[in-house]
Amino acid sequence: MAGQNPLSYASPVPIDLTEFERATPFDGDPDAALAALQDRLARLQTSQIIHRKRSIILFEGWIGSGKKGALRRLVGAWDPTHVRVRNVGGADAADDDRHWLAPFWSGLPAAGDTTIFYRSWYRRIVEERVAGRLDDKRWARACDEVNEFEAQQRDHGTLVAKLFFHVSAERQMANLRERQADPWKRHLLSEEDVAGLGQRERTVDVLHDLFKQTDTRWAPWHVIDGGDAQGGCISALTVIADLFAKAMPAEPPADGDTVVQFPPQQKAS
């Protein structure tokens, strides 16, 4: 249609978070499955490094949904010198003197590297929308700007993987109470997190609208059922491995591109 923004997008199959609350236990040996996944991811990262491909991975989702556990397993499989993790807080992304996406440009990966955003540009706009600080017009514009930003990364040859970890309200509360009861985990629970629990229903509505507008062909969302911790972790790493397998060349480069020639050895006299 003439005059329509080509990056204004509506997902043809809307994501319904209630479909990801089954918490089905992993069927099989989770330790063996995880070890195989980490080995696969390590090989895929080697291809990424050799072929100088870029990737961005977003870890979004509820507190208590298994994001950090999956992140540990993912990073543990990879060469840490080619991975950067950005922990994005709500206030960290805010900068009134620049465009709201500007702080994220400095975290984009170099050739051969991956940047993992542990919460991302989506966190700020969702929180602003839930709090009522983004009206319909500004909300739509923010979603369009995100789509354009992600399309620019894709056009630059960067893989963009977007994961959202979901749990039911009941499972989330059980996980948070477990944290509260453990003196070694209490630091993971903040007053802000507790206050946000009262906004869950409103947040779900905002998320459904967000998915509708930003679940694009070039950067689709992948929802992870985090109700079962092991199953959720394996599901998340499988999604990432499958995306890398499609994006990274399966063959090594030609020998002339990578083989370092040693100087001829001098014969002893």
C-alpha positions as MATLAB code, in Angstrom:
seq = 'MAGQNPLSYASPVPIDLTEFERATPFDGDPDAALAALQDRLARLQTSQIIHRKRSIILFEGWIGSGKKGALRRLVGAWDPTHVRVRNVGGADAADDDRHWLAPFWSGLPAAGDTTIFYRSWYRRIVEERVAGRLDDKRWARACDEVNEFEAQQRDHGTLVAKLFFHVSAERQMANLRERQADPWKRHLLSEEDVAGLGQRERTVDVLHDLFKQTDTRWAPWHVIDGGDAQGGCISALTVIADLFAKAMPAEPPADGDTVVQFPPQQKAS';
ca = [
       0.000    0.000    0.000;
       1.376    3.413   -0.963;
       2.740    5.415    1.952;
       2.792    2.455    4.336;
       5.879    1.990    6.500;
       7.475   -1.273    5.262;
       8.866   -1.895    8.751;
       5.529   -1.476   10.484;
       4.637   -5.092   11.023;
       1.838   -7.236   12.391;
       2.520  -10.910   13.014;
       0.168  -13.116   10.952;
      -0.052  -15.657   13.810;
      -0.298  -13.792   17.131;
       1.667  -15.227   20.047;
      -0.478  -16.314   23.000;
       1.600  -16.681   26.157;
      -0.940  -19.002   27.786;
       0.132  -21.649   25.271;
       3.555  -21.731   26.955;
       2.494  -22.630   30.496;
       2.517  -26.421   30.275;
       5.743  -26.843   32.284;
       6.212  -30.278   30.706;
       9.225  -32.091   32.227;
      12.020  -32.893   29.801;
      11.594  -36.373   28.350;
      15.027  -37.954   28.478;
      18.382  -37.476   30.164;
      18.673  -33.694   30.626;
      22.371  -33.793   31.507;
      23.241  -35.744   28.364;
      21.019  -33.528   26.210;
      22.594  -30.396   27.640;
      26.129  -31.691   27.133;
      25.348  -32.518   23.499;
      23.830  -29.076   22.983;
      26.829  -27.304   24.472;
      29.161  -29.297   22.224;
      27.040  -28.381   19.207;
      27.014  -24.711   20.211;
      30.788  -24.720   20.649;
      31.259  -26.032   17.107;
      28.813  -23.496   15.713;
      30.615  -20.668   17.476;
      33.884  -21.829   15.927;
      32.296  -21.444   12.497;
      31.038  -18.001   13.499;
      34.510  -16.897   14.585;
      36.285  -18.297   11.526;
      33.781  -16.787    9.092;
      33.556  -13.505   11.047;
      29.797  -13.582   11.451;
      27.966  -11.399   13.961;
      25.084  -12.376   16.220;
      22.800  -10.691   18.741;
      20.814  -12.730   21.259;
      18.087  -11.208   23.426;
      17.102  -12.812   26.728;
      13.747  -11.335   27.702;
      11.073  -12.659   30.039;
       9.642  -12.644   33.521;
      11.745  -12.622   36.636;
      11.930  -16.199   37.862;
      11.451  -17.701   34.400;
      14.874  -19.325   33.972;
      16.666  -16.684   31.891;
      19.834  -16.569   33.944;
      20.194  -20.341   34.224;
      19.959  -20.713   30.455;
      22.378  -17.819   29.997;
      24.970  -19.518   32.213;
      24.711  -22.730   30.211;
      24.979  -20.883   26.903;
      27.982  -18.770   27.833;
      29.624  -21.802   29.432;
      29.637  -23.522   26.044;
      31.425  -20.707   24.232;
      34.814  -19.068   23.918;
      34.313  -16.140   26.317;
      36.639  -13.853   24.371;
      34.058  -13.696   21.584;
      30.980  -13.135   23.771;
      29.796   -9.982   25.496;
      26.858   -9.972   27.932;
      25.024   -6.699   28.489;
      22.818   -6.638   31.602;
      20.216   -3.993   30.794;
      18.256   -2.381   33.602;
      15.306   -0.089   33.080;
      17.251    3.023   34.075;
      20.412    1.883   32.264;
      18.755    2.253   28.881;
      17.382    5.720   29.573;
      19.277    8.730   28.227;
      17.265   11.878   27.648;
      20.046   13.522   25.630;
      20.076   10.895   22.891;
      17.661    8.732   20.950;
      16.433    6.001   23.280;
      18.075    3.264   21.167;
      21.455    5.014   21.058;
      22.895    3.300   24.179;
      22.483   -0.086   22.505;
      24.548    0.783   19.443;
      27.732    0.735   21.519;
      27.023   -2.876   22.451;
      26.649   -4.241   18.937;
      29.028   -7.123   18.163;
      32.188   -6.990   16.109;
      32.870   -9.484   13.325;
      33.080  -12.995   14.756;
      31.448  -12.006   18.036;
      28.135  -12.342   19.856;
      26.463   -9.785   22.091;
      23.865  -11.149   24.494;
      21.443   -8.582   25.850;
      20.153   -9.884   29.166;
      16.986   -7.874   28.801;
      17.100   -5.405   25.987;
      15.540   -2.429   24.230;
      12.199   -4.146   24.712;
      12.367   -3.850   28.475;
      12.257   -0.078   28.440;
       9.323    0.315   26.080;
       7.291   -2.392   27.841;
       7.869   -0.789   31.241;
       7.032    2.651   29.860;
       3.854    1.333   28.248;
       2.718   -0.523   31.378;
       3.324    2.601   33.456;
       1.192    4.677   31.076;
       4.032    6.892   29.877;
       3.700    5.822   26.230;
       0.450    6.688   24.490;
      -0.736    4.728   21.455;
       1.120    6.925   18.971;
       4.458    6.827   20.797;
       4.082    3.101   21.439;
       3.512    2.383   17.742;
       6.462    4.580   16.816;
       8.731    2.793   19.311;
       7.782   -0.589   17.836;
       8.470    0.708   14.321;
      11.869    2.010   15.434;
      12.728   -1.364   16.960;
      11.761   -3.146   13.744;
      13.923   -0.775   11.725;
      16.849   -1.153   14.140;
      16.681   -4.953   13.942;
      16.276   -4.882   10.156;
      19.437   -2.782    9.920;
      21.333   -5.433   11.873;
      19.952   -8.179    9.640;
      20.894   -6.219    6.505;
      24.422   -5.934    7.911;
      24.602   -9.734    8.071;
      23.934  -10.031   11.807;
      21.822  -12.846   13.216;
      19.181  -11.521   15.636;
      17.759  -14.162   18.002;
      14.961  -13.026   20.327;
      13.938  -15.279   23.217;
      11.148  -14.614   25.700;
      11.058  -16.844   28.796;
       7.534  -17.360   30.091;
       6.077  -18.964   33.215;
       2.593  -18.985   34.673;
       1.809  -16.576   37.496;
       1.648  -19.483   39.953;
       5.016  -20.898   38.921;
       6.592  -17.464   38.995;
       5.395  -16.824   42.542;
       6.650  -20.235   43.682;
      10.079  -19.520   42.183;
      10.252  -16.084   43.801;
       9.242  -17.426   47.208;
      12.023  -19.976   46.883;
      14.462  -17.133   46.267;
      13.108  -15.223   49.227;
      13.647  -18.222   51.511;
      17.256  -18.798   50.416;
      19.787  -16.352   51.934;
      22.089  -16.966   48.963;
      19.396  -16.034   46.444;
      17.639  -13.126   48.127;
      19.846  -10.627   46.346;
      18.143  -11.695   43.095;
      14.821  -10.282   44.314;
      14.260   -6.514   44.488;
      11.440   -4.270   45.676;
      10.943   -3.259   42.047;
      10.449   -6.905   41.095;
       7.852   -7.427   43.812;
       6.010   -4.249   42.836;
       5.894   -5.432   39.239;
       3.972   -8.574   40.206;
       0.855   -6.490   40.707;
       1.075   -5.339   37.082;
       1.325   -8.810   35.566;
      -2.099   -8.817   33.886;
      -1.470   -5.420   32.330;
       2.027   -6.506   31.315;
       0.666   -9.600   29.550;
      -1.651   -7.389   27.491;
       1.252   -5.127   26.557;
       3.441   -8.113   25.666;
       0.794   -9.586   23.397;
       0.595   -6.271   21.546;
       4.394   -6.084   21.440;
       4.660   -9.544   19.900;
       2.000   -8.671   17.354;
       4.014   -5.677   16.176;
       7.598   -6.950   16.484;
       7.408  -10.675   15.675;
       8.903  -10.013   12.259;
      10.143  -12.182    9.425;
      13.680  -10.861    9.891;
      13.720  -11.137   13.708;
      10.971  -13.455   14.985;
      10.252  -14.115   18.637;
      10.841  -17.523   20.218;
       8.837  -18.091   23.406;
      10.376  -20.512   25.913;
       8.188  -22.385   28.400;
      10.239  -21.925   31.559;
       7.858  -23.799   33.850;
      10.256  -26.745   33.926;
      13.741  -25.356   34.512;
      15.670  -28.098   32.733;
      13.239  -28.323   29.843;
      13.212  -24.555   29.408;
      17.002  -24.352   29.365;
      17.296  -27.136   26.799;
      14.565  -25.558   24.676;
      16.318  -22.169   24.725;
      19.705  -23.575   23.783;
      18.121  -25.687   21.044;
      16.504  -22.602   19.521;
      19.833  -20.768   19.532;
      21.718  -23.746   18.102;
      19.169  -24.179   15.305;
      19.352  -20.490   14.400;
      23.149  -20.584   14.368;
      23.128  -23.717   12.217;
      21.109  -21.855    9.588;
      23.229  -18.704    9.754;
      26.775  -20.078    9.991;
      28.602  -21.765    7.075;
      28.981  -25.508    7.544;
      32.331  -25.684    5.731;
      35.651  -24.177    6.831;
      37.220  -21.468    4.673;
      39.678  -22.334    1.931;
      43.142  -23.298    3.173;
      44.762  -20.251    1.647;
      42.652  -18.003    3.841;
      43.633  -19.518    7.164;
      46.842  -21.557    6.954;
      49.809  -19.699    8.425;
      53.066  -20.532    6.663;
      56.088  -21.080    8.866;
      59.482  -19.935    7.637;
      61.683  -22.754    6.322;
      63.754  -24.418    8.996;
      67.485  -23.877    8.884;
      69.500  -27.061    8.719;
      72.017  -27.475   11.469;
      75.583  -27.100   10.186;
];
